[in-house]
Amino acid sequence: MIIRIVAKNIYSFKEKTEFNLFPNRSIHLSHHKINRNDISFLRLGAIYGANGVGKSNLIKTVGLLVHMVAGGKVLQGADDLKFKLCETNKSIPSSIAIEFYAQGKIYYYTISFDGTGVLYERLAESCKKKKINIFERSFEDGHELINFREGYTDDPENKLFVDILSDDLIKRNALLLYFLHKNYAADFADTSVAYKWFTETLVVMKAGDNDRPMAYLLDKKPVLLEFANKFIKSVDIGITALTVKKNEIDANDAKYSDLVAQLKEDPKAAAIFENKITDDVVTFVNEDGKIMAKRIISSHKNDKGEDVIFSFGSESDGIKRLVGFFPAIDGVVNDDHVYLIDEIERSIHPMIIKELISKLSADKKMKGQFIFTTNESSLLDQDILRTDEIWLTQKDSDGGTHLYSLSENNLHHKANIKNGYLNGRYGRIPFLSNLRDLHWDNEKPDKV
């Protein structure tokens, strides 16, 4: 579970900016609130804001951190990620921090970096009154300084390891979290817990993402396919059923040689190919040595009540994106996954999104966490979201993004927050100038 995210000097976050899921004292929708290790936090989070104010940048920031952790190094061209509208920010590093709950502990991971590499990195266990270092790394006066938990270097062998590590064992652009997980997991178990949380539990979905092996996921988990079909029928979008069509490809066929080699080298991988003409997507996977091609097909009823099969590529973008959400819903309802989704309402009808989030909100057995950005005002309903689960985004005059919780407004639990938001009562909304100022009423169409 995510407890809080902090960003500074990255994308549109000029100053230190925090998003957190700490609850207020409200007992409304109390099942959204959970307590671990004497710290309470929430299962749902919604981030609102006008176009261009930077709400998607919070998702991008976490996505960047996941990418760096998984790859084990700072992204090339890191200086280009800094806040660009202030000269001072060019000379200071970018920083990202995230506090999260995993495997019975609360961890705090932070990293500061620029184009030269890592400048500061720390993994600590968050206790009620203090943070206990697992490791801390800094770079000062041309030297790498690395410290582990208190008392670690009392052992001469451990001290020698730290000295070697600080001198030349780890490169400037490499993440110590990744290095310790890959090479010394037995000695630093907490680093593996943190690494696996970033790479296996936390899932970031950006607005344009279309690289998930949906056919494979639906085929692998029949319960998920069953849920998808039940939901699709309940919202009446014309589809009567989704199925997964699969067939084995000829591994000796020369046109598949590179694909076969890739999947044999990494049997757990999935290769996704999209036909740019038909928009159909095929997922290739290695199953017990057989290379299988899988695709989703949809069924519709014709005028005689008979099933007609369609390629899933022929379905609308909204339906494709809706189906793409089903693993996320399953992941938070039945497992402890954490999903961050940008522009959740993109291409999907408002009533369908409201139904989805309402179901998650009402589920008292939900195991994971669901955080999303949106402009969908129908979700601004205190029967669906608590005020401390709603965050608003705005930009200052200098172009820097700021986040603040709606609960700061001390609203009554019966307040109509949708109307208040649309009327600009809680902060800035898009400014719509008078169309007459554009002199549209003076425009005359050209004669044809």
C-alpha positions in Angstrom: 0.0 0.0 0.0 1.1 3.5 -0.8 1.1 5.8 2.2 2.6 8.9 0.7 4.5 10.2 -2.4 6.8 13.2 -2.4 8.3 14.8 -5.5 10.6 17.8 -6.0 12.1 19.4 -9.1 10.7 16.9 -11.5 8.3 17.5 -14.3 6.0 20.3 -13.1 6.8 19.9 -9.4 9.0 22.8 -8.7 8.9 22.7 -4.9 8.6 19.7 -2.5 5.1 18.4 -3.2 3.3 15.6 -1.2 0.4 13.4 -2.0 -0.7 11.2 0.9 -3.5 8.8 1.9 -3.6 9.7 5.6 -7.3 9.7 6.8 -9.0 12.5 8.7 -11.2 11.7 11.7 -14.3 11.0 9.7 -16.1 7.7 10.3 -17.8 7.9 6.9 -17.0 4.9 4.6 -14.8 3.6 7.5 -14.0 0.4 5.6 -11.8 2.4 3.3 -9.5 3.0 6.2 -6.9 0.4 7.2 -4.3 0.4 10.0 -0.9 -1.2 9.8 1.8 -0.8 12.4 -0.1 1.9 14.2 -0.4 4.0 11.0 -3.7 4.5 9.2 -4.1 5.0 5.5 -6.7 4.7 2.8 -7.5 2.3 0.0 -8.8 4.7 -2.6 -7.4 8.0 -4.0 -8.7 10.3 -6.7 -6.7 13.2 -8.1 -8.6 16.1 -9.9 -7.4 19.1 -11.8 -7.8 21.1 -14.9 -6.0 20.2 -18.1 -2.3 21.1 -18.0 -2.0 21.6 -14.2 0.1 18.5 -13.7 -2.1 15.8 -12.2 -0.8 13.2 -14.6 2.8 14.1 -13.6 2.3 12.4 -10.2 1.6 9.1 -12.1 4.5 9.8 -14.4 6.8 10.4 -11.4 5.9 7.1 -9.8 6.2 5.4 -13.1 9.7 6.8 -13.6 10.7 5.6 -10.1 9.4 2.1 -10.9 11.3 2.1 -14.2 14.6 3.1 -12.5 14.2 0.5 -9.7 13.4 -2.2 -12.2 16.3 -1.3 -14.4 18.7 -0.5 -11.6 19.9 2.8 -12.8 19.1 6.5 -13.3 17.5 7.3 -16.6 19.7 8.9 -19.2 19.0 12.5 -19.8 17.8 12.9 -16.2 18.5 16.7 -16.3 15.7 17.1 -18.9 13.2 15.9 -16.3 13.8 18.9 -14.0 11.3 21.8 -13.6 12.1 24.0 -16.6 10.5 27.3 -15.7 13.0 28.4 -13.0 16.7 28.9 -13.6 17.5 27.9 -10.0 16.0 24.5 -10.5 18.6 23.7 -13.2 21.3 23.4 -10.5 19.5 21.3 -8.0 18.8 17.5 -8.2 15.4 15.9 -8.8 14.0 14.0 -5.8 11.3 11.3 -5.4 10.3 9.6 -2.2 7.6 7.0 -1.5 6.4 5.5 1.8 4.7 2.2 1.5 3.5 -0.9 3.4 4.8 -4.3 2.4 5.3 -7.7 4.0 4.4 -6.5 7.5 6.6 -3.4 7.5 6.4 0.2 6.5 9.3 1.3 4.3 10.5 4.7 3.1 12.5 4.9 -0.1 13.9 8.1 -1.5 16.4 9.0 -4.2 17.9 12.3 -5.4 19.6 12.3 -8.8 20.6 14.4 -11.8 22.5 13.8 -15.1 25.6 12.7 -13.2 23.8 9.9 -11.4 22.6 9.2 -7.9 23.3 11.9 -5.4 21.4 10.5 -2.4 19.5 7.2 -1.8 18.0 5.8 1.3 15.8 2.8 2.3 14.5 2.9 5.8 11.9 1.2 8.0 9.3 3.7 9.2 8.4 3.2 12.8 6.0 5.3 14.8 8.5 7.8 16.1 11.5 7.4 13.9 13.0 5.8 10.7 15.5 3.0 11.0 18.1 3.0 8.2 18.4 -0.1 6.1 20.9 1.7 4.0 21.8 5.4 3.3 24.0 6.6 0.4 25.3 10.0 -0.4 27.8 11.5 -2.7 30.0 14.3 -1.4 33.2 16.0 -2.5 33.7 13.3 -5.2 33.3 10.4 -2.7 30.6 7.8 -2.2 29.4 7.4 1.4 27.4 4.4 2.3 26.0 3.4 5.7 23.9 0.5 6.7 21.8 -0.2 9.9 23.3 0.8 13.2 26.1 -1.5 14.3 26.6 -3.2 10.9 30.2 -2.1 10.5 31.2 -3.3 13.9 32.0 -6.5 12.2 35.4 -6.1 10.3 34.1 -8.1 7.3 31.1 -5.9 7.0 33.2 -2.8 7.3 35.5 -4.1 4.5 32.4 -4.7 2.3 31.2 -1.1 2.9 34.6 0.3 2.1 34.8 -1.7 -1.2 31.2 -0.8 -2.1 31.9 2.9 -1.5 35.1 2.9 -3.5 34.2 1.3 -6.8 31.9 -1.6 -6.6 28.7 0.4 -7.5 28.6 2.9 -10.3 27.3 6.4 -9.9 24.2 5.9 -12.1 23.4 2.6 -10.4 20.7 2.2 -7.7 21.9 0.5 -4.5 18.5 -0.9 -3.9 18.7 -2.9 -7.2 22.4 -3.8 -6.6 21.8 -5.3 -3.1 18.6 -7.1 -4.2 20.4 -8.8 -7.2 23.6 -9.6 -5.5 23.1 -9.8 -1.7 19.5 -10.6 -1.1 20.3 -13.1 1.6 22.2 -10.4 3.6 19.7 -7.6 2.9 16.3 -9.1 2.9 14.5 -5.8 3.2 15.9 -4.6 -0.1 14.3 -7.6 -1.9 11.0 -6.9 -0.2 11.1 -3.3 -1.4 12.4 -4.2 -4.9 9.6 -6.8 -5.4 7.0 -4.3 -4.1 8.0 -1.8 -6.8 8.2 -4.4 -9.6 5.5 -6.9 -8.7 2.9 -5.3 -6.4 2.9 -1.7 -7.7 1.4 -1.2 -11.2 1.4 2.1 -13.0 -1.0 2.6 -16.0 -0.5 5.7 -18.1 -3.3 7.1 -20.3 -1.8 5.8 -23.5 -0.6 2.4 -22.3 -1.6 -0.5 -24.6 1.2 -3.0 -23.8 -0.5 -5.4 -21.4 -0.9 -9.0 -22.6 -4.7 -9.0 -22.1 -5.4 -12.2 -24.0 -2.8 -14.1 -22.0 -4.1 -12.6 -18.7 -7.7 -13.5 -19.4 -6.7 -17.0 -20.6 -4.5 -17.7 -17.6 -7.1 -16.7 -15.1 -10.6 -18.1 -16.0 -12.1 -16.3 -12.9 -11.0 -13.0 -14.4 -12.5 -13.8 -17.8 -15.8 -14.8 -16.0 -15.8 -11.5 -14.1 -15.1 -9.5 -17.4 -18.1 -11.2 -19.1 -20.4 -10.6 -16.2 -19.5 -6.9 -16.0 -19.7 -6.4 -19.8 -23.2 -7.9 -19.8 -24.3 -5.8 -16.9 -23.4 -2.5 -18.6 -25.1 -3.5 -21.9 -22.5 -2.4 -24.5 -23.5 -4.8 -27.2 -21.0 -7.6 -26.5 -22.5 -10.9 -25.3 -19.2 -12.6 -24.5 -15.4 -12.4 -24.6 -13.4 -15.4 -25.4 -9.7 -16.1 -26.0 -8.7 -17.8 -29.2 -5.3 -19.6 -29.1 -3.2 -21.6 -31.4 0.3 -23.0 -31.5 2.6 -21.5 -34.1 5.2 -23.4 -36.1 8.5 -22.9 -34.2 10.4 -23.9 -37.4 8.8 -21.2 -39.5 11.5 -18.7 -40.4 9.3 -15.7 -40.0 8.9 -16.6 -36.3 12.6 -17.3 -35.6 13.4 -14.1 -33.7 10.2 -14.4 -31.6 10.8 -18.1 -30.8 14.4 -17.3 -29.7 13.2 -14.5 -27.5 10.5 -16.6 -25.8 12.7 -19.6 -25.3 15.4 -17.4 -23.7 12.8 -15.9 -21.4 9.9 -18.3 -21.0 8.1 -16.0 -18.6 8.0 -13.1 -21.2 5.1 -12.2 -23.4 5.5 -10.6 -26.8 2.7 -8.3 -28.0 2.1 -7.5 -31.6 -0.5 -5.0 -32.9 -1.8 -4.9 -36.5 -1.9 -1.2 -37.3 -4.5 -1.8 -40.0 -7.0 -3.9 -38.0 -6.0 -2.8 -34.5 -6.0 -6.5 -33.5 -3.6 -7.5 -30.8 -1.9 -10.9 -30.6 0.1 -12.0 -27.5 2.7 -14.7 -28.0 3.8 -16.8 -24.9 5.9 -19.8 -24.2 3.8 -22.5 -22.6 5.7 -25.7 -21.7 7.9 -25.2 -24.7 5.1 -24.5 -27.1 4.8 -21.0 -28.6 1.2 -20.0 -28.4 -0.6 -17.1 -30.1 -3.5 -15.7 -28.2 -6.1 -13.1 -29.2 -9.3 -11.8 -27.7 -12.5 -12.2 -29.8 -15.9 -10.8 -29.0 -19.4 -12.0 -29.7 -22.4 -9.9 -30.7 -26.0 -11.0 -31.5 -27.3 -10.4 -35.0 -30.9 -9.7 -36.0 -31.8 -13.4 -35.7 -30.4 -13.7 -32.2 -27.3 -15.7 -33.4 -23.8 -15.1 -32.2 -21.5 -13.3 -34.6 -17.7 -13.3 -33.9 -15.8 -10.0 -34.1 -12.1 -9.4 -33.9 -11.5 -7.4 -30.7 -9.5 -4.9 -32.7 -12.9 -3.8 -34.3 -14.3 -2.8 -30.9 -14.2 0.8 -29.7 -11.3 2.3 -27.8 -13.5 2.7 -24.8 -14.4 -1.0 -24.7 -10.7 -2.0 -25.1 -9.7 0.3 -22.3 -12.5 -1.0 -20.1 -11.3 -4.6 -20.6 -7.8 -3.4 -19.8 -9.1 -2.4 -16.4 -10.3 -5.8 -15.4 -6.9 -7.1 -14.2 -6.6 -4.0 -12.1 -10.0 -4.5 -10.5 -9.2 -8.2 -9.9 -5.8 -7.2 -8.5 -7.1 -4.9 -5.9 -10.3 -6.8 -4.9 -8.7 -10.3 -4.6 -5.0 -9.5 -4.1 -2.9 -6.8 -2.5 -1.8 -5.0 -5.7 -1.6 -1.3 -5.9 -2.7 0.4 -9.1 -2.0 3.9 -10.2 -4.1 4.8 -13.3 -3.9 8.0 -15.2 -7.1 9.4 -16.8 -9.3 6.6 -15.7 -12.4 7.9 -17.6 -10.5 8.2 -20.9 -12.8 6.9 -23.7 -15.2 5.3 -21.3 -18.8 6.5 -20.6 -19.2 8.3 -17.3 -21.8 6.0 -16.0 -19.6 2.9 -16.5 -16.7 4.6 -14.6 -19.1 5.6 -11.8 -20.3 2.0 -11.6 -16.8 0.7 -11.4 -15.6 3.0 -8.7 -18.9 2.6 -6.8 -18.4 -1.2 -6.7 -14.8 -0.8 -5.4 -15.9 1.8 -2.9 -18.7 -0.5 -1.5 -16.4 -3.7 -1.4 -15.5 -4.2 2.3 -13.2 -7.1 1.4 -11.1 -5.2 -1.0 -7.4 -6.2 -0.4 -5.4 -3.8 -2.5 -5.3 0.0 -3.3 -6.7 2.0 -6.2 -5.4 5.5 -7.1 -6.3 7.4 -10.2 -6.4 10.8 -11.9 -9.7 12.0 -13.4 -11.9 14.9 -14.4 -15.0 12.8 -14.0 -17.2 14.9 -11.8 -19.8 12.2 -11.2 -17.3 10.5 -8.8 -17.4 13.6 -6.6 -20.0 12.0 -4.4 -19.5 11.4 -0.7 -21.3 8.1 -1.1 -18.4 6.9 -3.3 -15.3 8.7 -2.0 -14.3 10.3 1.3 -13.2 13.9 1.2 -9.7 12.8 2.3 -9.5 10.5 -0.7 -10.0 13.4 -3.1 -7.0 15.6 -4.0 -7.0 18.7 -6.1 -4.3 19.9 -8.4 -3.4 23.4 -9.4 -0.6 25.5 -10.8 0.8 28.7 -9.3 1.7 31.7 -11.3 5.3 30.4 -11.7 4.0 27.2 -13.3 4.7 24.9 -10.4 2.1 22.1 -9.5 0.6 21.9 -6.1 -1.6 19.2 -4.5 -4.0 19.6 -1.7 -6.6 17.4 -0.1 -10.3 18.3 -0.3 -10.6 17.4 3.4 -8.7 20.7 4.2 -12.0 22.4 3.4 -13.7 20.8 6.5 -16.8 19.9 4.5 -20.0 18.5 5.9 -20.6 14.9 5.0 -23.8 15.9 3.2 -22.2 18.7 1.2 -22.6 18.5 -2.6 -18.9 18.5 -3.5 -19.6 18.0 -7.2 -21.3 21.4 -7.5 -18.7 23.0 -5.3 -15.9 21.7 -7.5 -17.5 22.7 -10.8 -18.2 26.2 -9.4 -14.6 26.6 -8.4 -15.3 26.7 -4.7 -12.3 24.4 -3.9 -9.7 25.9 -6.3 -9.1 26.7 -9.9 -11.1 25.1 -12.7 -10.4 25.7 -16.4 -11.1 29.3 -17.4 -13.5 29.5 -20.3 -13.4 32.9 -21.9 -16.4 34.5 -23.6 -16.5 33.2 -27.2 -17.5 36.7 -28.3 -14.0 37.8 -27.4 -12.8 35.6 -30.2 -15.1 37.4 -32.6 -16.6 34.1 -33.8 -19.9 35.9 -34.3 -18.3 38.1 -36.9 -16.9 35.2 -38.9 -18.6 34.5 -42.2 -18.3 31.1 -44.0 -16.5 31.1 -47.3 -18.7 30.5 -50.3 -18.2 27.2 -52.1 
